[in-house]
Amino acid sequence: MAGDYPLLYVQNPKVLRQPRKVNPGSKKTDFFADRDAAFAELRASVTSSLKEIQGQLRQNSARFCSSGFVKVRLQEKAWAKTHRPVRKLFTPDSAPVVGGDDIGELIVRTSATGLGDVLTSVGRADNATTRKRDKHGEWVVNPNRERSEVGALESLRLWSSADRRLPDAEYAISTFAETGLAPMYAVRLFEPITSSLEKLNAGKGSATFKDDPADSFVRSLKDLSQKLGIYVVLDETLPTIHLAYIGLTDSPGFAVIRGISELSKFGDQFIADGDYSDDSHHRLLAFLGEHPNVRTVSVPRILSSDRKSSFNVSAVAQRVQRRSTVISVTPADIPQPEGGVAYPMVAVVDGGISDKFAAWVKGSYGRIPASQRDLDHATNIAGLLVGAKHFNPGYGSRFEENGCWLIDIALHTKDEYFGRHYGNGSAKFMDELERVVADCRDKYGVRVFNFSLNNKEDVIPNAFSEEATRLDKIAREHDVFFVISAGNVRDEDRRPEWDKVISVAAAQLIESKSDTLWGPADSLLNISVGAMNGAGVRGCLPDVPARYSRRGPGVRGSVKPDVSHIGGADGKDDLSGLSSVSEDGMLAAVKGTSMAAPLVAKTLAALDMELAGVAPREVVQALFLHNTYFEKAFQSQQARRIGRSLIGFGYPRASHQSLQLDRHTFGVVVFDSLHVDENTIIDFSWPRELVDSEGRCRGVARLTLVYSPPLDFKYGAEVARINLEPALRQRVPNVKASRADDEDVESDDDEDAGKAGWTGRAKPVHAHGLKRTSREAALLVDGLKWSPVKVLEGNFRGVGRSHEWRLSVNYLLRDQAEFPKDGIPFAVILTISDPDGTANVYGDLAQELVATSAVRMNDIRAAMRIRPQAR
């Protein structure tokens, strides 16, 4: 019986904790061994750069302050933690590291005096390659620490106007006019200015200001307000992001507003009295582009559903076509709730659902007039949540069963009204959203929020969008999930239809330049969704990326979009292969990443419902991603690598397929918190029927890890401060254990290390065969090191010579990061199956784990029902 093979959940995970044994990885590396002339050239370049920066800092001292921020770029071979030049060069006393930008880029705070100390250390580096004998009597390279650290450098420069990504004044002014936003700029700062502003309010005068970037910024801004009307809106929502909105009014003066919530009291006034003159904006931007405390400057964004509301008569009779919807004149037969049936629940953050779905709406939020909202977009989404399977019967079990309770969060406006309700753009929208999320989470218990809105700004590789960081904060604090659309390519930038020859499709992707993911789909802790073609559309292959679907990756090391689903094909006729309901209740052909998102959201909500709504978010997300799959077009490794930035980890399976196994497949879930100096280890024997007489093992294994690391957005692409690493290893008899698959530290040594080693067998689903200039680069870019989501797999056809295997979860801590007192929550899932469908894998492994590891296991659904409601 199918019910005899449930997915199992470990109820006593503490028995799996073991002391962590660490290889300190302190060996000094000479990146220029036997290349002394090249090292001399590098040192001369570094010395020249440091002296140039010294001069720039002295110039800035006369105008602003004596200290500033320097970007230090490391060569790729030096990306590993152990190679960072922080022991001799950029020390806490002379030039402390205070942040980061891209991978391998440090930001240090220093002064001309501090750089003098750095120059002294550079001068102490060995001129020539030196060696010593190791404990085995072999000659090995032995540079002094200074030579090792200098050799790790690629370039140094003062944080510049280009780094601040200064917007063009004319573009900014036109954006304010088009969106109705008040004329203000979102300014990220290196150091917070709250205490500096309080000095102004205290009326103590400029004599109280110190020679530091924060005080200098406020003092200079106050001086500028003698000629310009300036106000500062502090945004202290995220503790690791120092953000302020600097706005312009048409009368000179200076004002401070504490918090986005206070902005609503002045929003209309700031728009009406705003200064939109070219001269004022040029002067403010010039100041922001030069001041050392400014990290980045941007024009506040609005959130858009990427839809035009105008109608055009279609060439096909009986239909009306919109940009992404073809509406028939056939009323949709909308499914109705049935008594005694349990339905999942999804909140729709959008422009409001029409009353055609009133029977399914459990709660509503929002006070924006209906005339200023786009009801059609949200209604299309509601139609797919309630009846995707009903309206699209051809997809069968790929869609969830009909029915879904809805929470209508109608906060979104048409683009032209956004500024009227959210004066500083998306930040105020997010404030209101967080209030609503907290309320409806408390009242209705809803956990999954469909967010088919985008900021229409390309994601960049070294920083998260402000909207993504806010959604991550809301998700973590309120224990919810946002399912976010990847965004649609503009009509003129759409790619050719996906070619059935993968090499041709790859060439087409290379030629496409304007299809980058839009925020907040770069969200690190939530799930973003790309769109795939629907079936039955002339000239379009099914189950391949839709030509309009935007592509990742996200910020370095993250797979974005996370998953993909059918969003409708952009064919030459009116059909898209996906049908829903219009705001008037008519059957409609729809397309867009906005339409793929609700299919994913419903599966996530259904899975959460199956787990009684109390499973840790790491467990729910891990189960969801563990049960993704690739359709035929992407089952080869080459196709997966090419399609990774469009399809992520693939299609999610319907929820009912995630929790039930068969006798040929075993699956186990471990949820725990990893603590300092511990790791999690399960030792087990491979299923007996999958091991031959010589110890060779066969079978298919899949390993998924989801964890919630501490995040510090000051460090850009290196925002995750702790990396958890899963591994599935096989014992290698009579071979001494080697360092684990990590260039930094990690060693999975145990008491048998002298007799046997362990070799990793499962690999990241996208990364087989990729080459990088260093192991660390491969781990970061291809192996998902530092990513909070990792999916690995292995298809073994007779590997090794041992039946002994090990599942482990270990960690790596970045420099200057602290391990949380409560640990790092994680969920790891392992499934092992017999692809031939003959072996009793389930019974064998279930008995093996209980007998050898003292774990207690239960059906995951039963385990969640008896689990305490609060974490």
N, C-alpha and C positions, 0 to 999 in steps of 0.2 A: 504493500500500500504506500501511496505517496506520502501519507502522513507519518510514516515510520522513519523518515529521514530528514528531520528538521536541521536547520543551521544551528550549531551549538554555541553557547555563550559561557565563557569561563566566569564562574561566580566567586572564585577566590584568587584573583590575580596576584595577590601579594606573595603567594608561594613561588611565583616565577621570577621574583626579583633576586638579583645576584649582585655582589660587589663588582664595581666597575674597575677593570685593570687597564691602566693607561700607559701607552708608549708616549713619553713626553714630547717626542719629536723636536728636540732642541738642537739637533745637529746643524751647524752653520753651513750654508751653501755658498760656494763661490760661483756666481753666474758667469764669470769671465776667466775661469781656470784655463791657464796656458794661452790666454788672449790678453796679455798685459797691455799691449798697445791700444787695443779697443777699450780696455778699462780706463786707461789714461785719458782717452778721448771723451769717454762718458763723464769722468770726474771733472774734466775741464768744462764740459757743458753744464753740469750740475752747479759747479761753482759760479759760472757766469750767470745762470738763472737766479741763483740765490742773491747775488750782488745786485742784479737788476731789480728784484723784488724789494730788497733793502732800500734802494733808492726810491721806489714807488711809495713804500710805507713812510719814508721820511717826508715826501711831498704831501701825502695824505694827512700826516700829523699836523701840519700847519693849518689845514682846513677843517679836518674832522677829528681824528684821534690817532694815537700812535700805533694802535694794533689793527690787524686786518686778518683776512682769511685766505689761505693758500691752498690750491688744489694740487695734490701730489698724486701723480699717476704712476702705477707700478707696471712693470712689464708682465706679460701674461704668465710667464714661468714663476713669477713671484706672488701670485694671487693667494696662495695658501697662507693661513693664519701665522704659521711659524716663520714666514719670510718677511713679515711686515716690519718696516724700519722704525721701530718705536722704542728700542732699547738704548740706542746710541744717538740717533739723529733727531727724531721728533719725539722728544721726551716730555713728560708732564711739566717740567720746569722751563723748557725753552720754547716748545712748539707742540702743545698737547693736541691730540686728535679729538675733534669735537663733532665730527660727522663724516658723511661720505656722499658720493654722487653715484657714478656708475660702478659696476663691479671693478674692484682693484683701484678705486680712486678714493683717497683720503682727503678730508678737509681739516687743516690744522689752523689753530688760532695762534698768531705770533706777532712779533714786533721786529724792528730793525735790530734791537739788542738780542732778541731771541734767535734771530737768524745768524747773528754773529757766533753764537754757541754752536749752531748747526754747522756753520762753515768750519769751525775748529774741528768738529768731529769728522767732517769729510776729509780734512787734511790729514787725519790720523790713519786713514785707510792704507793698508799694505799696498805698496807700489807693484809688487811682483807676487806671483802665485807661490804659496808656501805649502809644505806638506809635513806630515808626521807619520810615524808608524802607529797603527791601531793595535788593539789587543791581540790580533792574530799575526802581527808582524808585517802587515801589508802597509805600503805607503798610501796615504789618503790625503786629499786636499784639506788644508786647515787654515782658512783665512781668518784674520781677526774680524771681530763683529762689525767694525766700521766698513771694511771692504765688502762684506756680505750685504750690508744694508744699502750702501751706495750702489752696488751692482743690481739691486732690486728695482731701482728707479728707472722710469722712462722719461718723465718730464715733470716740471714744476712751474706754476704760474699763479699770479695773484687772481683771486676770484674777479671775473670781469663782467662787463656789460653783456657780453654774449652768454655767459653763464646765467645771468639774471633773466634771460629770455624776454627782454624788454619789448612790449608791443609797440607798434607804430601808432602815433597820436591820431592820425587821420582815421585809421582802422578803428581805434577805440571810440572815437567820437561818433562815427557812423553806426557802430554797434549799439552804443547807448541810445541813439535815436531810433534804431529799428526795433529794439527790444523793450524800450520804455524803462530801462534800468537807470537808476541814479548814477551820475558820473563819478565813479569811484573805482579804485584799483585794489585787487587782492594782492597783498604784499607779504611774502614769507620772510621772516627775519631770522638771522642767526641767533640773536640773543633777545629774550623777551623785554618789552619796554614798559610793562605795567608799573614797576617801581619808579622808573624814570618819569612817567606821566604823573605819578603821585607827587613828585617833587614840584611839578608845575602847580598842581592844585594846592599844595601846601603854601605856595606863595613865598618860597625861600629864595627865589631868584637863581640866576645862572651860576652863582658862586658855589652852589651845592652840587653841581654836576661834576662827575668824575671823567677822567680820561679813559673812557671805554666806549665800545661801539653803540651800546644801547643809549646811554646818556647823550652821546654825540648826535645820534639820530633824532632824538626828541628835541634837543636844543636847536639843531639845524632846521627841523621842520617848523618849530615855533618861529624862528627867524624868517622863514619863507612865508609864514602866514601874515607878515606885515604887508605883503603885496598881494597875496592870494588868500581866498577864503578856503580854509582847510579844516576838515574834521577827521577824526580817527575813530573807527569802530573796532573795538577789541574783540577778537574771537578766540576764546580760551577753551574751546570745546575739546580739543585734543592736547593732552599735556606735552607731547613731544613735538608738536608743530606750533611755532610761534607765528601766528597769523594776525594781521590787522588789515582793515579796509581803509584806504586813504582816499577821501573824497574832496571834491571842489565845489564851492558855492560862489555866487557872483559878488559877494562882499568880503573884503579882507577880515580875517579873524581866525580864531583857533578854538575848536571844541572837541571834547572827548566823550564817546558813548561807550558804556561798559556793556558789551554783549549784543549779540544779534537780536535777541528778544526785545531789547530797548529800541532797536532801529525802527520798529513799526510805528512808534510814536512820532517819528520825524520823516518817515519814508516819503510821503506826498510832498512835504516841504522841501526835502533835498532834491526831488525831481523838478519841482517848480522853480526853485531858486538855484538849480545847478548851473555851474559854469561850463559851457560847452565850447568855449573859444579855443582856437588852435594854439594861441600863445600860452595860455595858462596850462594846457595839457603838455605842451612841449617843455615848459619850465619844470613842472612837477616830475615828468618822466626823466628829464635830464638829471635832476637831483637823485631820484630813485636809482638811476643807472650808475651813479658814481659812488653812492654812500657805501662804506664797507659793511654795514650791518644788514644790508639788503641781500637776501638769497635769491628770490625770484619775484617777478612782477607779472601779473596777468589781468586780463579783463574778465570780470565775473561772467559766468556762463549761465545760460538758461538750459532747462531740460526740455527736450522735444520728442514727440512721438514719430517724427519724420514722416508726416502725412500732410497732404494738401487736401483741403476740404471742398475744393471746386469740383463740379460734376462735368463730365463730357459724355455726349451721346456716343454709344458704341456702334460700330458697324454691324454688330450682330443684333438682330431684332430681339426684343423682349429682355434686353439687358441694359444696364447703365454701368459705366466704368469709372472708377476713381483711380487714383495713382496706384494703389495696391489692392483694390477691391473691385470685383465685378459683381454687381448686385442684380439678381434675377427678380422677376415679378412673382415668383413662387413663394408663398409664405413658408417659413421654416417650421417643421414639426418639432417643437422644442420638448425634450423629455421633461417629465414632471417628477418631483420627489415621491417616493413610495414609503409608506409607513413600515417601520421595523427594519429599514435598511440603513446601515452605517455608511456615511459618505465622508470622503476627505474634505478638508476646508482649505481654501486659498484666499488670501487677501489680494485684491487687484489695485495697485497704486497707479492711477491713471486719471482720465478725464471724466469718469463716471459711467456706470452701466445703465442701459435703458431699462424701462419698466417691464420689458418683455421677459426679463429674468427675475422678476420680483419674488417668485416662489422660492428662488434659490438664495436670495440675499438675506443673510442673517443680521447684518449690521451695516450702517452707512456713516461716512464721515465727509465733511467738506461743506463750505458755505458759498462757494463761488457760483454765480448765476449760470444756469445751463447754457445760455447763449454764448458764454465765454469759454465753454469747454467743448471738447470733441468726444461726444458720446459713442460715436461709431467705433473708434479704436478700441475702447474698453469693452464694448459689446462684442466685437469680434473675438476678443480674448475670452470673455465670459462664455461665448458659444463653444469654444474649444475646450474650456475647462469642464463645462457641463456635458457636452455631447460630441466630442471629437469622434468617438467611435460610431456614434449614431449617424452623424453627417458624412462620415468617411468609412463606410463598412469594408472597403477593400483592404484596409490595413490590418484587420483582424486583431489578433492578440498583441500587436505592437502598441496599441493604444490602451489606456486604462478603461475600465468599465464606465458606463455613463453615470453621471451624477457627481456634483461637487457643490458643497456649500460655499458661498461667496461672502466676502467682506468688501464692500465697495468704498474704497478710499479715494474719493474724488477731489484730489488736491491739485491736479494738473490743469493748466489752462491752455488755450490756443496760444501760439507763440506771441502774437501781438498784444496779449493781455498779461503776459508773465510778469513784466516789470511792475505792473499796477498792483499786483498782489505780493510780489516778492522783490522788494526794492533793490536788494544787493545780489539778486540772482539765486543760484542753487543753494547757497548757504542757508538762507532763510527758509527755503523749501524744505531742506533737510532738518532744520529745527522743528518745523511743524510736523514733518513726518515722524520724527522721533517721539514727539508727544503722542501722536496717534497710535504708533506701534505699541507704546507702553500701555495705552488705554485698551486697545482691542486685544492685546495679548492677555491682559488681566480679565477682560469681560468674556471673551470668546475662546481663549486658548489657542488661537490661530498661530501657526509657527512658520508658515511658508508665505512669502510675499512675492507676487509677480511684479517685476519692475521692467516693463518694456519701454523705457525712456532712456535717452542718451544726451550727452552734452555737446555732441557734434564736434568734438575736439579729438584729434588723433592721440592715442596713447603714446607716450615716449618711453624709452627703455630704462631710464634712470630715476623716475619719480612717479608716484601714484597720483592720479587725479584727486582733487579735493573731494569730489563726490564719492569716489571709491573708498577713501579713508573714512568718510562719515558713515557709509553703509557698513563697513567693517566694524566700526565702533558700535553702531546700533545693533548689529547682529550679535556681537559678543556680549554686550551688556544685557540684552533682552532675550537671548537664547533663541534667535530666529534665523531664518535663511532668506536671502533675497536671490531670486532667479532673474538674471539680467540679460537683456538682448545685446548682441554684439554690435548692432547698428547696421544700417543699409548703405551701400555704396550709392553715391549720386548717379543719376541716370547716365551722364556723360562718361562716367568712370567705370561702368560695369565691365566685368571681364567677359571674354568669349565663353560660351557654354563649355563645360568640362568635357574634355576629350577622352574617349575610351582608351586611348594609348597614353599611358601614364607619363612617358617622357615628353609628349606633346603638351599635356596638361601642365607639367612642370615648367616648360618653356613659357607658356602663357602666364603663369604666376610671376615669373621673373620679369616679364614685360609690364605687369600691372604695378603701378606706383602709387595710386591714390585710394587704397582700400584698407588702410590701417584701422584696427579696432578703435571704437569710440568709448570714452569713459561713460559711466563707471564700470564698464565690463572688465576693467583691469583689477577689480576688487579681489583682494587676496584670499579672504575667508568665505566668500560667497560663490555662487555658481553662475557663470556666464555661458550663453548659448549661441551657437552658430546655426545657420539654416541650411537644410538639404533640400534637393529637388523632390517634389512629389512625383507620384507615378502617373502614367497615362497622358503626359503632356508632349505634344508633337515637337520633335527636334531637341528634346531634353532627356538625358539619361537620368533614371531615378536613382536616389540614394547617393548622389554626389553633391559636393558643395554648390549651393545656389550662386549664380553669378553676381548677385548683389550682396552676398554675406561678407561682412568685413572680417579681416583676419588678424590674428595675433602675430607674434606672441605678446604677452603682457610684459610687465616689468621683468627684468632678467631673472631667469630661473623658474618662471611660472608658465604652465601650459594654459593658454587662453585662446579661444574659449575653452571652457572645461569639457563641454559636451556639445553635441549637435542633435538636431531633430528636424523633422519635416517642417519646412517653413513655406513651401510652395515654390514651384518653378516659375521662372520669368520667361515664359515661352512666347511664341509669335501669335498665339490665339488667346482667347479670354480665360482659358482654364489654367489653373495652377497646380492641380492635384491635391488641393486642400480646401475644404469648405467649412464655413461657419455661418454666423448670423449677423445681419446688419442691425443698426439701431432701430429700424422700422420693422424688424422681425422677418426679413426676407432672407432666403438662402443666398449665400455669397461665397464666391471664390476669393480666397485671401492669400496674401504672400508677404513675407518679411521676416526678419529675425524676431520681430515682435510677436509673430504668430508661432514661432518655434518655442519660444520661452514658456507659454502656458502648458504645452505638452510635457515639458520637463518639470514644471512646477507641480503639476498634478501627480506625476509619479513620485516625486519627493514627498508630497503631502500624504499620498496613499501609503508610502513606506513608513512614514512617521506614525500614521494612524494604526498600522499593523503592530507597531511597537508601543502602542498605548499612549503615544504623545509624550513619553517621559524619557525616552532613550537619550543619552548624551548626544549633543550635536555632532561630535566626532564620529560616533557610531553610525548615526543616520547617514552622514555624508560618505563615510567609508563604504557602507553597504551599497549606497547609490552608485558610487564610482567603481566599486569592485565588480558590479554587474553590468558594466558597459560592454559593448561589443562593436566590432567593425563589420559592416556589410562587405559583400564580395569584392567590391572595387578597392577596398583598403585592407585586405587581409595580408598582403605582402608587406615585408619590412620597408621596401622602397616606397610603396604607396603611403604607408603610415608616416614615414619621415616627411614626405612631400606634403601630405595633407594635414600634418600636425597642427599648423597654425589656423586651420579652418574647421577641423572636426574634433580637436582635442582628444579625449579618450574614447570618442565614438558615441554611439546611440545608447541611451539607458534602456535596460530591459524593464518591462512592466513590473510593478511591485510584487505581484504574486509569484514571479519567477525568482525573486531574490532570496526568499526565506525557506524554500523547499528544495531539497536535493534528491538524489536517488542513491541506490546501493553502490553505484560506481563512482560516487563523488563524496568526499568528506570536506566539511567546512567548519572552521572555528573562529570565533571573535573574541579578542581580548581587549578590554577597556581598563585602563589604569592611569595613574599619574606617575611619570618618571621623575625620580628625585635625584638630587646631586649625589654623585659617586655610586649610582646604581644603574643597572640595565635590566632588561627583561629577556629571559632566555627559556626556550622550550627545546629540550632534546627529545628526539623521537626516532623510531625506526620507520623506514619507508615501508609502505604496504607490501606484505610478503609476496603477494601474487604479482607484484610489479618489479620484483628483484630476481635476476637469474642466478644460476649456480655460481657465477664468478663475482657476484656482488654488483653487477651493473643494474642501474635503476632506470625505469621508464615511467612515463606518465606526463600529465600536464599540471603545472602548478601556477597559481596566481596569488600574488601578495600585494595587499593595499594597506597603506598607512595614511592616516589623517591625524594631524595634531594641531594644537593651538599655541604657537610660540609667542613669547613676548615680542612686541613690535615697537620699534623706535624709528620714526619716519625721518629723523635727522640724518639717517645713514643712507637715504636714497634707495638704490637697488639692493643694498644690504640691510634692508629693514628688519628682517627676521634675525633675532639675536641668538637663537639656539636652533641647531639643526638636529632633528631626529632621523636616524637612518635605519631602515629595516634591512634584513638580510636573510636569505635562505641559503644555507651552506651545507655541503656534504663533507664528511670526514675523508681526509686523504691519509691512509695509513703510512707509517714509517717516514713521514716527511715532517720536519720541524715546522711548527706554526709560524706563519708570516704575518706581517702587519695587515690589518684589514684594508678594505677597499677605500682608503682615505689617506690623502697625502698629509693631512694635518696631524692627527694623533691616532685615534682609534686602534685598539688592539683587542681582539676577541680571545686573547690567551686564556687558558684555563689550566687546571692541574695536569692535564695530559699534553701540555704544549710541547714537551720535549719528545714525545713519542709520535704525535700526529698533528697535522694541521687541518685547516678547514678552507674550502674553496667555495666562493660564491657561485651559485647556479642561476638564480633569477636575475634578469636584467630589465631595465626600464623599457616600457612597451614601445617607445619610439626610437631608442638610442643605439640599437645594435649596429656595430661596424663604423660608427662615426669617429673621425680622427681630429685631434686638437694638438696644439703645440705643447701643451702640458697636461698632465693627468688632472690637475686641479681644474683647469679650464673645461675639460671634458665632464668632470663631475658637476660643475656649476651649470654649464649650458645644456648638456645633454642628459646628465644623470639626475637632474632635479635636486641637487644638493641645495639646502636651505629652503626648498619649496615645502610648504606645509601639507602638500598632497603628493604622494608617490604611488605609482602603480607599476609593479614588476611582474614578469611572467617567465616561464620556461617550458619548453616542449622537449622533453627528454626521451631520447630513443635508445638509451643504454649508456648512461654516464657513470663514471667513477668505478670504484671497486669496493664500495662500502654501503651498507644499509643504514648507517648512522647519519642522521641529519640534525640540523639545528636552525631554529627560527630565533632571531635576536632583534632587539630594538635597542640601539645605543644612541648617544648624543655627542654633540660637539658644541662647545661654548665659544662665542666670539670674544675677542679682546674687549675689555671694558664692559662686558655684559655680566649681569648678576643672575644667578639661577633663582627662579621664583620660590618662595618659601613653601608654597602649596604644590610645587612640582609642575610638570607639563602634562596636561591631559592628552591622551592619545587613544586611538583605536586602531588595531591591526587585525586584518582578516587574511586567513590562509585557506585556500581550497586546493585540493589535490584530487585529480580524477584520472580514470582510465579511459583514454580516447577510443579504445576498442569496445568499451561497454560490456566487459565480461567480469572483471575482478570485483570482489566484495571490498572495496576500498573503505566504505563508510564504517562497517562493523569492525574491520581490522584496526583502523586508526582510533576510533572511539574507545575501544578497549585498551589500546596501547597507551594512550595519553593518561587515562585514569590509573593504569597499572604502574606507570613509570614516573609520573611527575606530580602525583598527589593533587591534581586539579579536580574540581567539581564542575561538571558541565550540565547545562539544561537547555532545552529548546529556548531560543532567544526570545520568543514571544512570551513564554511563561516566565522567563527570567525578568523581563521588563515589567510584567504585571505585579511582581512581588518586590520590585526595586523601590527604594525610597523615592518619593516624588521630587525631592530637592537634592541637588548635587552637593 
